[in-house]
Amino acid sequence: MIRRRCVALLRLGFALCLTGSLHAAPAPDATTARLISLLTNVTNATAHRYRATDDQGRTLDCLKIIELAPGDYLGVYHTLREREFQLHLGRSTNLLHWTHHTVLDQRSSQGALWHGPRGDFLLAYEVNVPKAVIIRLRHYANLDALLHARSDREIDLPRTLAPTAEGTPSFERVELNGDLARSRIDLRIHYYREMKVDRAARGTLLGFTNWTARTEPSIDQALEAHGVRGNIGDRDHVEFGGRKYLVQEAQLTPGDWTSWRIFVLDDAGVQAWPIPVQTHAGSRSFANPAVTRLRDAAGKWCYAVTLFLPSQGNARSEVGTLIYVVLE
């Protein structure tokens, strides 16, 4: 165990040197270093799949997975069709191979799914509207309603931070309190700051009616300390070792798709460390991370990780959606 921790820390130091950010943050503690090590090496994963598609050949772009039961998983993802994004719902028994169930919405992407203890679901995602991008939330009463795309409540969140684009929602906390009218839904999002660059933000929806949002400069600063000058966009939430973390995408250089990297941040968003992802063919550009703690088909706790690998900077055999599973 001690040797593995040391190896993880050495790898992290190497990655910091590569990004020119050796002094961006103190060395991670043992728990954070274990998380980074767990997510780093795809070649050591229990299972993996590059260029993942569903059973109908659709790409699984930005796949986000949730568990219904061991061996029964739902995934929300988007694909490009006739120059427009479509948001889809799929189902899997092994996390790698997915059966398409329904189209959730048109001109839509970047979905996030939440499953409540009462069996209901919340879906948050981006929608392309004329000359802008907004965030839409939908509520589904049960699994059958979700599988047939029958929502009973919907709201389009007003843009308050940027005139043209706010997006990439992820669920941070949900409290339904017995009824949507008394609910509180906390999301993390990004906004298109000054119509130049994406930056971090978060917001709260009360009673499925009243939305307020605010910027998150501490996250921006933590990533900028690592040389990030491009976009700060999608992220996911993960609990590890009894602590909460963000796994965040960030672009080192504006407009350069080869410079997308993945970072882990403490829950407060004050400190960030790079995750030096290692693939079989040496790809180096990664975006749209999703990390879900769940049980595999055998009931063992593991993490299902998905990343999007753009064509720039990556091996052709690995471009697209990568899914890999690592045991806890």
Buried (B, 14 or more C-beta within 10 A) or exposed (E): EEEEBEEBBEBBEEBBEBBEBEEBBEEBEEBBBBBBBBBBBBEEBEBBBBBBBBEEEBBBBBBBBBBEEBBEBBBBBBBEEEEEBBBBBBBBEEBBBBEBBEBBBEEBBBBBBBBBEEBBBBBBBBBBEEEBBBBBBBBBBEBEBBBEBEBEEEBEBEBBBBEEBBBBBBBBEBEBEEEBEEBBBBBBBBBBBEEEBBBBBBBBBEEBEEBEBEBBEBBBBBBBBBBBBBBBBBBBBBEBEEEEBBBBBBBBEEEBBBBBBBBBBBEEBEBBBBBBBBBEEEBBBBBBBBBBEBBBBEEEEBBBBBBBBBEEBBBEEBBBBBBBBBEE
